[in-house]
């Protein structure tokens, strides 16, 4: 009678490993998404702070109460580049004393940087 050698894994052992890996992934993915959205919000808030500082500086230099984003962002302007991190939309006009509201952060969130 021929016998099979006892090397390798059984189907049950492989399935147990797959289930354990699936459970670990189910626990890790929501945490990763939360950290990702939190870091996107922080980057957007940093961009809004830079725009607010540039707005204040422009208004002090030129004595205006409103300014368009074209006067603030550019290679020769106050903010060299404004990189979007979560497909957000920044206001096109900034007014003194009005908070900056960034919409569409991550497609669903709105962030306001106020005075």
N, CA and C of each residue as an Amber inpcrd file, in Angstrom:
protein
   345
   0.8140000  -1.1640000   0.0000000   0.0000000   0.0000000   0.0000000
   0.8730000   1.2480000   0.0000000   0.4880000   2.2000000  -0.8320000
   1.2520000   3.4470000  -0.9060000   0.6530000   4.4660000   0.0600000
   1.5020000   5.1900000   0.7570000   1.0420000   6.2380000   1.6760000
   1.5740000   7.5800000   1.2030000   0.8060000   8.6120000   1.4650000
   1.2170000   9.9710000   1.0940000   2.1050000  10.5390000   2.1910000
   3.1120000  11.2930000   1.8210000   3.9300000  11.9400000   2.8480000
   3.1100000  13.0370000   3.5520000   3.3960000  13.2980000   4.7980000
   2.6660000  14.2960000   5.5910000   3.3190000  15.6760000   5.4920000
   3.5630000  16.1540000   4.3250000   4.1210000  17.5010000   4.1660000
   3.0790000  18.3970000   3.5220000   3.1640000  19.7000000   3.7930000
   2.2130000  20.6600000   3.2480000   1.1020000  20.9650000   4.2260000
   0.2310000  21.8720000   3.8030000  -0.8710000  22.3140000   4.6660000
  -2.1830000  21.7190000   4.1720000  -3.0930000  21.5170000   5.0990000
  -4.4150000  21.0410000   4.7170000  -5.2740000  22.2350000   4.3140000
  -6.3630000  21.9450000   3.6730000  -7.2780000  23.0020000   3.2420000
  -7.8370000  23.7620000   4.4360000  -8.0990000  23.0930000   5.5250000
  -8.6360000  23.7320000   6.7210000  -7.6240000  24.7220000   7.2990000
  -6.3640000  24.3440000   7.3360000  -5.3230000  25.2420000   7.8630000
  -5.1870000  26.4910000   6.9960000  -5.2470000  26.3230000   5.7070000
  -5.1600000  27.4700000   4.7930000  -6.3720000  28.3830000   4.9750000
  -7.5550000  27.8140000   5.1230000  -8.7670000  28.6180000   5.3160000
  -8.7070000  29.4000000   6.6310000  -8.1670000  28.8150000   7.6790000
  -8.0270000  29.5160000   8.9620000  -7.1230000  30.7310000   8.7940000
  -6.0200000  30.5760000   8.0910000  -5.1110000  31.7000000   7.8590000
  -5.7980000  32.7890000   7.0450000  -6.5540000  32.4170000   6.0300000
  -7.2660000  33.3980000   5.2030000  -8.2950000  34.1600000   6.0340000
  -9.0240000  33.4730000   6.8960000 -10.0190000  34.1270000   7.7440000
  -9.3450000  35.0900000   8.7150000  -8.2240000  34.7080000   9.2920000
  -7.5010000  35.5910000  10.2200000  -7.0020000  36.8390000   9.5020000
  -6.4480000  36.6740000   8.3140000  -5.9760000  37.8370000   7.5390000
  -7.1490000  38.7380000   7.1770000  -8.2840000  38.1670000   6.8220000
  -9.4790000  38.9590000   6.5090000  -9.9630000  39.7540000   7.7080000
  -9.9200000  39.1380000   8.8800000 -10.3440000  39.8570000  10.0960000
  -9.3930000  40.9970000  10.4190000  -8.0960000  40.7870000  10.2530000
  -7.1200000  41.8570000  10.4970000  -7.3190000  43.0110000   9.5130000
  -7.5910000  42.6810000   8.2680000  -7.8390000  43.7250000   7.2670000
  -9.1110000  44.4950000   7.5940000 -10.1410000  43.8030000   8.0620000
 -11.3970000  44.4680000   8.4140000 -11.2030000  45.4340000   9.5800000
 -10.2750000  45.1490000  10.4550000  -9.9850000  46.0550000  11.5640000
  -9.0870000  47.2100000  11.1360000  -8.1720000  46.9730000  10.2150000
  -7.1780000  47.9810000   9.8500000  -7.6960000  49.0210000   8.8570000
  -8.5460000  48.6380000   7.9310000  -8.9730000  49.5460000   6.8570000
  -9.7450000  50.7560000   7.3920000 -10.7130000  50.6260000   8.2870000
 -11.3940000  51.8270000   8.8020000 -10.4460000  52.7740000   9.5400000
  -9.4930000  52.2260000  10.2660000  -8.5120000  53.0760000  10.9450000
  -7.6630000  53.8400000   9.9550000  -7.2650000  53.1910000   8.8830000
  -6.4810000  53.8480000   7.8420000  -7.2800000  54.9720000   7.1940000
  -8.5640000  54.7260000   6.9090000  -9.3960000  55.7510000   6.2820000
  -9.5830000  56.9580000   7.1960000  -9.7200000  56.7170000   8.4830000
  -9.8760000  57.8200000   9.4390000  -8.6100000  58.6630000   9.4960000
  -7.4580000  58.0250000   9.5330000  -6.1910000  58.7470000   9.5640000
  -5.9990000  59.5190000   8.2660000  -6.3860000  58.9350000   7.1460000
  -6.2370000  59.5990000   5.8500000  -7.1010000  60.8610000   5.7810000
  -8.3570000  60.7730000   6.1990000  -9.2270000  61.9560000   6.1480000
  -8.7540000  63.0180000   7.1330000  -8.2360000  62.6080000   8.2700000
  -7.7080000  63.5630000   9.2460000  -6.5000000  64.3120000   8.6770000
  -5.6130000  63.6070000   8.0100000  -4.4420000  64.2750000   7.4320000
  -4.8300000  65.1720000   6.2660000  -5.8500000  64.7890000   5.4980000
  -6.3370000  65.6620000   4.4290000  -6.9090000  66.9530000   5.0170000
  -7.6780000  66.8290000   6.1000000  -8.2580000  68.0080000   6.7370000
  -7.1710000  68.9480000   7.2560000  -6.1120000  68.3950000   7.8050000
  -5.0080000  69.2200000   8.3080000  -4.2930000  69.9350000   7.1720000
  -4.1030000  69.2560000   6.0440000  -3.4540000  69.8900000   4.8980000
  -4.3230000  71.0050000   4.3240000  -5.6230000  70.7860000   4.2540000
  -6.5430000  71.8160000   3.7610000  -6.5600000  73.0090000   4.7120000
  -6.5500000  72.7500000   6.0130000  -6.5200000  73.8310000   6.9980000
  -5.2260000  74.6350000   6.8730000  -4.1240000  73.9690000   6.6100000
  -2.8540000  74.6680000   6.4050000  -2.9220000  75.5700000   5.1740000
  -3.5060000  75.0620000   4.0880000  -3.6830000  75.8920000   2.8860000
  -4.5600000  77.1040000   3.1800000  -5.6310000  76.9050000   3.9560000
  -6.5260000  78.0190000   4.2950000  -5.8020000  79.0520000   5.1510000
  -4.9550000  78.6090000   6.0650000  -4.1680000  79.5500000   6.8870000
  -3.2300000  80.3710000   6.0220000  -2.5730000  79.7190000   5.0630000
  -1.6770000  80.4370000   4.1610000  -2.4430000  81.4700000   3.3440000
  -3.6260000  81.0890000   2.8620000  -4.4360000  82.0340000   2.0920000
  -4.9010000  83.2000000   2.9630000  -5.2430000  82.9180000   4.2130000
  -5.6780000  83.9790000   5.1220000  -4.5280000  84.9460000   5.3940000
  -3.3280000  84.4230000   5.6150000  -2.1710000  85.2860000   5.8550000
  -1.8460000  86.1120000   4.6140000  -1.9280000  85.4890000   3.4450000
  -1.6730000  86.2140000   2.1950000  -2.7280000  87.2900000   1.9730000
  -3.9760000  86.9800000   2.3030000  -5.0570000  87.9650000   2.1750000
  -4.8090000  89.1640000   3.0710000  -4.4500000  88.9090000   4.3230000
  -4.1700000  90.0060000   5.2510000  -3.0140000  90.8700000   4.7630000
  -1.9590000  90.2270000   4.2930000  -0.8060000  90.9800000   3.8180000
  -1.1630000  91.8200000   2.5910000  -1.8950000  91.2550000   1.6500000
  -2.3070000  91.9970000   0.4560000  -3.1620000  93.1970000   0.8420000
  -4.1120000  92.9790000   1.7400000  -5.0250000  94.0560000   2.1260000
  -4.2950000  95.1680000   2.8680000  -3.2890000  94.8290000   3.6590000
  -2.5120000  95.8670000   4.3370000  -1.6620000  96.6560000   3.3520000
  -1.0910000  95.9670000   2.3750000  -0.2220000  96.6390000   1.4020000
  -0.9990000  97.5450000   0.4560000  -2.1730000  97.1000000   0.0210000
  -2.9040000  97.8390000  -1.0090000  -4.1400000  98.5630000  -0.4920000
  -4.4890000  98.3910000   0.7700000  -5.6280000  99.0830000   1.3420000
  -6.9710000  98.6550000   0.7650000  -7.0710000  97.4440000   0.3210000
  -8.3180000  96.9270000  -0.2580000  -9.0320000  96.0630000   0.7730000
 -10.3230000  95.8270000   0.5580000 -11.0730000  94.9640000   1.4780000
 -11.4380000  93.6220000   0.8470000 -11.2250000  93.4720000  -0.4670000
 -11.4310000  92.1900000  -1.1340000 -10.2570000  91.9300000  -2.0750000
 -10.0130000  90.6540000  -2.3210000  -8.9300000  90.2780000  -3.2300000
  -9.2950000  88.9430000  -3.8790000  -8.9190000  88.7990000  -5.1460000
  -9.1860000  87.5310000  -5.8390000  -8.0160000  86.5800000  -5.6160000
  -8.2830000  85.3180000  -5.8070000  -7.2550000  84.3030000  -5.5840000
  -6.1040000  84.4580000  -6.5660000  -6.3690000  85.0400000  -7.7300000
  -5.3180000  85.2340000  -8.7320000  -4.2420000  86.1990000  -8.2440000
  -4.6040000  87.1240000  -7.3660000  -3.6270000  88.0750000  -6.8090000
  -2.8300000  87.4620000  -5.6590000  -3.3210000  86.3650000  -5.1170000
  -2.6630000  85.7450000  -3.9630000  -1.7600000  84.5810000  -4.3400000
  -2.1720000  83.7930000  -5.3280000  -1.4590000  82.5610000  -5.6670000
  -0.7810000  82.7060000  -7.0210000   0.4850000  82.4120000  -7.0670000
   1.2590000  82.4760000  -8.2980000   2.7410000  82.5620000  -7.9720000
   3.5650000  82.3520000  -8.9530000   5.0080000  82.3280000  -8.7150000
   5.5510000  83.6310000  -8.1590000   4.9460000  84.7510000  -8.5150000
   5.4360000  86.0450000  -8.0200000   4.5120000  86.6380000  -6.9570000
   3.5630000  85.8710000  -6.4530000   2.6070000  86.3670000  -5.4630000
   2.9530000  85.8520000  -4.0680000   2.0360000  86.0020000  -3.1430000
   2.2740000  85.6670000  -1.7370000   2.3670000  84.1720000  -1.4840000
   1.5070000  83.3900000  -2.1190000   1.5280000  81.9300000  -2.0200000
   1.9970000  81.4110000  -3.3770000   3.1170000  80.7050000  -3.3780000
   3.7130000  80.2760000  -4.6540000   2.8530000  79.2480000  -5.3850000
   2.3110000  78.2700000  -4.6690000   1.4280000  77.2920000  -5.3010000
   0.4270000  76.7940000  -4.2660000  -0.7460000  76.4540000  -4.7400000
  -1.8160000  75.9430000  -3.8890000  -2.1840000  74.5600000  -4.4100000
  -1.6490000  73.5410000  -3.7600000  -1.8830000  72.1680000  -4.1970000
  -3.0960000  71.5910000  -3.4760000  -4.0260000  71.0570000  -4.2430000
  -5.1870000  70.4160000  -3.6310000  -4.8020000  69.0030000  -3.2150000
  -5.3570000  68.5590000  -2.0930000  -5.0280000  67.2360000  -1.5730000
  -6.2240000  66.2980000  -1.5900000  -7.4320000  66.8310000  -1.6550000
  -8.6210000  65.9810000  -1.5880000  -9.7230000  66.4970000  -2.5150000
  -9.3330000  67.0210000  -3.6660000 -10.2710000  67.5500000  -4.6660000
 -11.1670000  68.6490000  -4.0990000 -10.5960000  69.4610000  -3.2090000
 -11.3620000  70.5330000  -2.5790000 -11.4170000  71.7680000  -3.4740000
 -12.3580000  72.6610000  -3.1650000 -12.5280000  73.9130000  -3.9050000
 -12.3280000  75.0780000  -2.9570000 -11.4470000  75.9890000  -3.3360000
 -11.1740000  77.1800000  -2.5370000 -11.9730000  78.3510000  -3.0990000
 -12.3300000  79.3200000  -2.2540000 -13.0710000  80.4890000  -2.7500000
 -12.2430000  81.2600000  -3.7810000 -12.9210000  81.9320000  -4.6940000
 -12.2280000  82.7150000  -5.7070000 -11.9920000  84.1540000  -5.2530000
 -12.7820000  84.6260000  -4.2820000 -12.6490000  85.9930000  -3.7620000
 -12.6080000  85.9310000  -2.2400000 -11.6960000  86.7170000  -1.6540000
 -11.5350000  86.7690000  -0.2020000 -11.8540000  88.1750000   0.2720000
 -12.6340000  88.2680000   1.3520000 -13.0680000  89.5390000   1.9060000
 -12.5780000  89.6450000   3.3440000 -12.1980000  90.8550000   3.7300000
 -11.7020000  91.0780000   5.0900000 -12.7840000  90.7360000   6.1050000
 -12.4080000  89.9680000   7.1350000 -13.3270000  89.6350000   8.2090000
 -14.2710000  88.4830000   7.9350000 -14.1890000  87.8900000   6.7400000
 -15.0670000  86.7670000   6.3860000 -14.2440000  85.4830000   6.4520000
 -14.7390000  84.4630000   7.1760000 -13.9900000  83.1980000   7.2530000
 -13.8380000  82.5460000   5.8840000 -12.7610000  81.7820000   5.7370000
 -12.4970000  81.0600000   4.4950000 -13.1520000  79.6850000   4.5970000
 -14.0460000  79.3920000   3.6560000 -14.7440000  78.1100000   3.6400000
 -14.2870000  77.3110000   2.4290000 -13.7030000  76.1510000   2.7050000
 -13.2240000  75.2550000   1.6550000 -14.2380000  74.1260000   1.5380000
 -14.7660000  73.9210000   0.3430000 -15.8190000  72.9310000   0.1370000
 -15.2930000  71.7180000  -0.6370000 -16.0150000  70.6300000  -0.5250000
 -15.7110000  69.4290000  -1.2940000 -14.4630000  68.6910000  -0.8570000
 -14.0690000  68.8210000   0.3940000 -12.8810000  68.1160000   0.8870000
 -13.2060000  66.6280000   0.9430000 -12.4900000  65.8580000   0.1820000
 -12.7770000  64.4290000   0.1040000 -14.1090000  64.1430000  -0.5560000
 -14.6620000  65.1290000  -1.2240000 -15.9420000  64.9720000  -1.8950000
 -17.1470000  65.2090000  -1.0090000 -16.9700000  65.2860000   0.3200000
 -18.1300000  65.3890000   1.2000000 -17.9880000  66.4180000   2.3230000
 -16.7720000  66.7500000   2.7230000 -16.5880000  67.5920000   3.9140000
 -16.3830000  69.0530000   3.5430000 -16.7090000  69.9460000   4.4930000
 -16.4740000  71.3750000   4.3640000 -15.6540000  71.8270000   5.5590000
 -14.6200000  72.6150000   5.2980000 -13.7670000  73.1180000   6.3670000
 -13.7760000  74.6320000   6.3150000 -13.9440000  75.2500000   7.4750000
 -13.9640000  76.7050000   7.5720000 -12.8310000  77.1660000   8.4620000
 -12.0340000  78.0890000   7.9480000 -10.9760000  78.7140000   8.7370000
 -11.4340000  80.1330000   9.0150000 -11.7260000  80.4130000  10.2740000
 -12.2630000  81.7150000  10.6230000 -11.3160000  82.5420000  11.4270000
 -11.7030000  83.7850000  11.5590000 -10.8900000  84.7310000  12.3240000
 -11.1840000  84.6560000  13.7870000
